[in-house]
Amino acid sequence: MAKLVFGLNQSLDGYVDHDQPMPPEPGLFRHFIEQLRSQTGMLYGRRMYEVMRYWDGDLAEWDTDEREYAAVWRSRPKWVVSRTLTSVGPNAHLVDGDLEAAVRGLKARLDGEMEVAGPELAGRLTELGLIDEYQIYLRPVVLGRGKPFFTGPRGPLRLVASDRLGQNTIRLTYVPA
């Protein structure tokens, strides 16, 4: 059975806004490459999928790590939850029906860790009791605005790990209590 993990970079003031610059330092970026390599797939909300489609490209200015990340990202299956999209890119599947049934089916059919990306999608999945783990990558940035990591109230969480990644990031890992 697959494990759903919602993890995103978060500013010190609690935002996950991807319109604001928060590029990872090299050590953290390497962590993300290796983490992606180990994942069974990704479950995206529409907005986050559109942000991540950047990696479908192949830009001349990318360094070796960026090219590696893009190659691994393209190789992983993606499921995109959307009521407005009619098609998605390569190696992606559209989820446009009953969200709970679709995600429960994915969890039952797949093994390993699946990334959940997008705070609104994660909020909906939290309400349905489908998120197994939350990973907050706490970054030393104050944005002052954006989308919050948690889009609404949720039950208590239990801290199961804290890891320093790179020079400036702490990953806090929580599970539902």
C-alpha positions as CSV (number, residue, x, y, z in Angstrom):
1,M,0.0,0.0,0.0
2,A,1.3,3.4,-0.9
3,K,2.0,6.1,1.7
4,L,0.9,9.6,0.9
5,V,3.4,12.3,2.0
6,F,2.7,16.0,1.8
7,G,5.9,17.9,1.9
8,L,6.8,21.4,0.7
9,N,9.3,24.2,1.4
10,Q,7.8,26.6,4.0
11,S,9.0,30.0,5.0
12,L,9.5,30.9,8.6
13,D,6.2,32.7,8.6
14,G,4.3,29.6,7.3
15,Y,3.9,30.2,3.6
16,V,4.6,27.9,0.7
17,D,4.2,30.4,-2.1
18,H,6.0,29.2,-5.2
19,D,5.7,32.7,-6.9
20,Q,8.3,33.9,-4.4
21,P,11.9,33.1,-4.8
22,M,13.1,30.4,-2.4
23,P,15.7,28.4,-4.4
24,P,17.2,25.5,-2.5
25,E,20.9,25.4,-1.7
26,P,22.9,22.7,-3.5
27,G,22.7,20.2,-0.5
28,L,19.0,20.5,-0.2
29,F,18.5,20.2,-4.0
30,R,20.5,17.0,-4.0
31,H,18.2,15.7,-1.2
32,F,15.2,16.5,-3.4
33,I,16.7,14.6,-6.4
34,E,17.3,11.5,-4.3
35,Q,13.9,11.7,-2.6
36,L,12.2,12.0,-6.0
37,R,14.2,9.1,-7.3
38,S,12.8,6.9,-4.5
39,Q,9.2,7.9,-4.9
40,T,6.5,5.8,-6.6
41,G,4.9,8.9,-8.1
42,M,3.4,12.3,-7.4
43,L,-0.2,13.5,-6.8
44,Y,-0.6,17.1,-7.8
45,G,-3.2,19.8,-7.6
46,R,-3.6,21.7,-10.8
47,R,-1.7,24.8,-9.7
48,M,1.3,22.9,-8.4
49,Y,1.3,20.7,-11.5
50,E,1.5,23.8,-13.6
51,V,4.5,25.1,-11.6
52,M,6.2,21.7,-11.8
53,R,5.7,21.4,-15.6
54,Y,8.8,23.6,-15.7
55,W,10.8,20.4,-15.4
56,D,9.2,19.0,-18.7
57,G,11.5,21.5,-20.5
58,D,15.2,21.3,-21.2
59,L,16.8,24.7,-20.7
60,A,20.4,25.4,-21.9
61,E,21.3,27.3,-18.7
62,W,20.5,24.3,-16.4
63,D,23.4,22.8,-14.5
64,T,24.0,19.0,-14.1
65,D,21.8,18.7,-11.0
66,E,18.9,20.5,-12.7
67,R,19.2,18.3,-15.7
68,E,19.2,15.2,-13.4
69,Y,16.2,16.5,-11.4
70,A,14.3,17.1,-14.7
71,A,15.1,13.6,-16.0
72,V,14.0,11.9,-12.8
73,W,10.8,14.1,-12.6
74,R,9.9,13.2,-16.1
75,S,10.4,9.5,-15.4
76,R,8.0,9.4,-12.5
77,P,4.2,8.9,-13.0
78,K,2.1,11.8,-12.0
79,W,-1.6,12.1,-11.1
80,V,-3.2,15.6,-11.5
81,V,-6.4,16.5,-9.7
82,S,-8.3,19.1,-11.6
83,R,-11.8,20.1,-12.5
84,T,-10.7,22.4,-15.3
85,L,-7.8,20.7,-17.2
86,T,-8.8,18.4,-20.1
87,S,-5.4,17.0,-20.7
88,V,-2.0,16.7,-18.9
89,G,1.5,16.2,-20.1
90,P,3.8,13.2,-20.6
91,N,3.7,10.5,-17.9
92,A,0.7,12.2,-16.2
93,H,-2.8,11.1,-15.6
94,L,-5.9,13.3,-15.0
95,V,-8.0,12.7,-11.9
96,D,-11.3,14.4,-12.5
97,G,-13.9,12.2,-10.8
98,D,-14.4,11.1,-7.2
99,L,-11.2,12.3,-5.4
100,E,-11.6,10.0,-2.4
101,A,-12.2,6.9,-4.5
102,A,-9.4,7.7,-6.9
103,V,-6.8,8.3,-4.2
104,R,-7.9,5.3,-2.2
105,G,-7.5,3.2,-5.4
106,L,-4.0,4.6,-5.9
107,K,-3.0,3.9,-2.3
108,A,-4.3,0.3,-2.6
109,R,-2.8,-0.4,-6.0
110,L,0.7,1.1,-5.6
111,D,3.6,0.5,-3.2
112,G,6.1,3.0,-1.8
113,E,5.9,6.7,-1.1
114,M,3.8,9.1,-3.1
115,E,4.4,12.8,-2.9
116,V,1.3,15.0,-2.5
117,A,2.0,18.5,-3.7
118,G,-0.2,21.5,-3.4
119,P,-1.6,22.9,-0.2
120,E,-5.2,22.9,-1.4
121,L,-5.1,19.3,-2.5
122,A,-3.3,18.3,0.7
123,G,-6.1,20.1,2.6
124,R,-8.8,18.1,0.9
125,L,-6.9,14.9,1.4
126,T,-6.3,15.7,5.0
127,E,-10.1,16.2,5.5
128,L,-10.6,12.7,4.0
129,G,-7.9,11.2,6.4
130,L,-5.7,10.2,3.5
131,I,-2.4,11.9,4.3
132,D,0.0,9.6,6.1
133,E,2.8,12.0,6.7
134,Y,3.6,15.7,6.6
135,Q,7.1,17.0,5.8
136,I,7.7,20.7,6.4
137,Y,11.0,21.9,4.9
138,L,11.5,25.0,7.1
139,R,13.5,27.6,5.2
140,P,15.2,30.8,6.5
141,V,13.0,33.1,4.5
142,V,10.2,35.4,5.5
143,L,7.7,35.9,2.7
144,G,5.0,37.9,4.4
145,R,2.3,36.5,2.2
146,G,1.3,33.5,0.1
147,K,-0.5,30.2,0.6
148,P,-0.2,28.6,4.1
149,F,1.1,25.1,4.4
150,F,-2.1,24.0,6.1
151,T,-5.2,25.4,4.4
152,G,-7.5,24.6,7.3
153,P,-7.7,23.1,10.8
154,R,-6.6,19.5,11.2
155,G,-6.3,17.1,14.1
156,P,-3.2,16.8,16.3
157,L,0.1,15.8,14.8
158,R,3.0,13.9,16.3
159,L,6.6,14.8,15.5
160,V,8.5,11.7,14.4
161,A,11.7,13.2,13.0
162,S,13.6,16.4,12.6
163,D,16.6,16.6,10.2
164,R,19.0,19.3,9.2
165,L,19.3,19.3,5.4
166,G,22.1,21.4,3.8
167,Q,23.2,24.5,5.8
168,N,19.9,26.3,6.4
169,T,16.9,23.9,6.2
170,I,15.2,21.8,8.9
171,R,12.8,19.1,7.8
172,L,10.1,18.5,10.4
173,T,8.2,15.2,9.8
174,Y,4.8,14.7,11.4
175,V,2.2,12.0,11.4
176,P,-1.4,12.2,12.5
177,A,-1.6,11.6,16.2
